[in-house]
Amino acid sequence: MDSSSSRTAQIECRWGKYVWPELLGDEGTVAEATIKRENSTVNVEIVVERTIVPADF
């Protein structure tokens, strides 16, 4: 198993993948489509850069 496979295994849970560090810096709509395709149970919300959000967001 290569390092990318083991990293992916570490970020999956019973319901599928739940973090996407590889999308950091990507366009929001592209990232949203990727996340929805890879785990349809995740609720995706795009937050505009520099927007203040609650700590528990």
C-alpha positions in Angstrom: 0.0 0.0 0.0 1.5 3.4 -1.0 1.3 6.5 1.3 -1.7 8.0 -0.6 -3.7 4.8 -0.1 -3.0 4.7 3.6 -3.8 8.4 3.9 -7.1 7.8 2.2 -7.9 4.9 4.5 -7.3 7.2 7.5 -9.9 9.7 6.3 -12.8 7.3 5.7 -15.4 6.1 8.1 -18.3 3.8 8.0 -20.3 6.2 5.8 -17.4 6.9 3.4 -14.8 9.6 3.0 -15.3 12.7 5.3 -12.4 15.0 4.7 -10.9 16.3 1.4 -7.5 18.0 2.1 -6.6 17.6 -1.5 -9.3 20.1 -2.4 -7.9 22.9 -0.4 -7.5 25.9 -2.7 -9.8 24.5 -5.4 -12.7 26.5 -6.7 -15.7 26.0 -4.3 -18.1 24.6 -6.9 -15.5 22.1 -8.1 -14.8 21.0 -4.6 -18.5 20.8 -3.8 -19.2 18.5 -6.8 -16.2 16.3 -5.9 -17.4 15.9 -2.3 -21.0 15.1 -3.3 -19.8 12.6 -5.8 -17.5 10.8 -3.3 -19.9 10.9 -0.3 -23.6 11.8 -0.9 -24.3 11.8 2.8 -22.2 14.9 3.4 -24.0 18.3 3.6 -21.7 20.7 1.6 -21.8 24.4 2.2 -19.6 26.9 0.4 -18.3 29.6 2.6 -16.9 32.7 0.9 -13.2 33.4 1.7 -12.7 35.6 4.7 -16.3 35.1 5.9 -16.6 34.9 9.7 -18.2 31.7 10.8 -18.9 30.3 14.3 -16.2 28.1 15.8 -18.5 25.0 15.7 -19.4 25.5 12.0 
